[in-house]
Amino acid sequence: MPEPARSTPAATTTASQPTSAAVIHDLGYRPYEGERQGLPAIAWSLFVLGVRHAFGLGRNAKAKVLPWILVTLAVGPALLLAVIPLIVKSYFDVEVPRLMEYHRYQNAALVVSVLFTAAAAPILLSRDLRFKTLPLYFARPLPRAWFVLVRLASLAAAILVVIGVPVLVLYAGALLGDYSFRDETPLMLKAMLGAILLSLLLAGLGGAIASSTPQRGLGTVAIVAVLLIAATIVTTVTAIAEEEAARTTAQIAGLFSPYTLVSGATGWWFDRPPVYGQPETLTMGLIYTVVLLGSILVLTLWTVRRNARRGAAA
């Protein structure tokens, strides 16, 4: 029997077929008919993506382990400090004084915030320099300066979660313990301002270091080394200076660690009792303020410039 002829799909064209045999199929694609959003919408999408990646969201299970362990280590002690007075008061009817002031918690959780910064900064900046890819499609080009600023904002927001949420936990515990809302709210807001400034400073410093190398591991090690060594040296020098009654030396040393710098500047602004390295004169207070705000600005601009140069060279 003769073999039946095989039919060729209408959409397939060969050299032997006439052009008139070609068929256009409607695959159901429709043009976008909604409102066209501009650069702010693109920046917001990139910002959300950066915060998610800093906490391992949208990535594999392995990427979630370290950031969430650090979040637990940051929030867990604050939760205990907030709950213990409530339990003691409830069961023993004994008033327990505040176990920790709001503004001191960020220094108490120094190691956790250093490790989180060291883990998150290379994820948001080193990998961009290395792979030149993103899991996003932009409807229009995003200026390089915008891109870097949004990345730094994502990093700062993620750090703020780690050092700011514990402050809110302590605040909630104080209110549940019948502390005055009028008295506690200003203290909490002052501590949150310090947390915001520290987040910006850590993000600027971490971003600047991470932008210097596309190697994620190298960036992580460098950030940990810089922050921990600076904090250790400053703490040692200020402690020795305090014992020798060299208050000026202690105040100058406090300028060289992000934690003592922020703590000292905000302590001077809000007239809190002095701690190690906190300015006690108008001149030192102004120096702390200028160094703090100037460091955030300079580190941000340097990171933008560094990414622009490396991106142009790639």
Helices and strands as residue ranges (DSSP letters): G 19-21, H 39-54, H 61-92, G 102-104, H 105-108, H 110-121, I 122-126, H 127-131, H 144-176, H 181-210, H 216-243, H 247-253, G 254-256, H 258-269, H 282-313
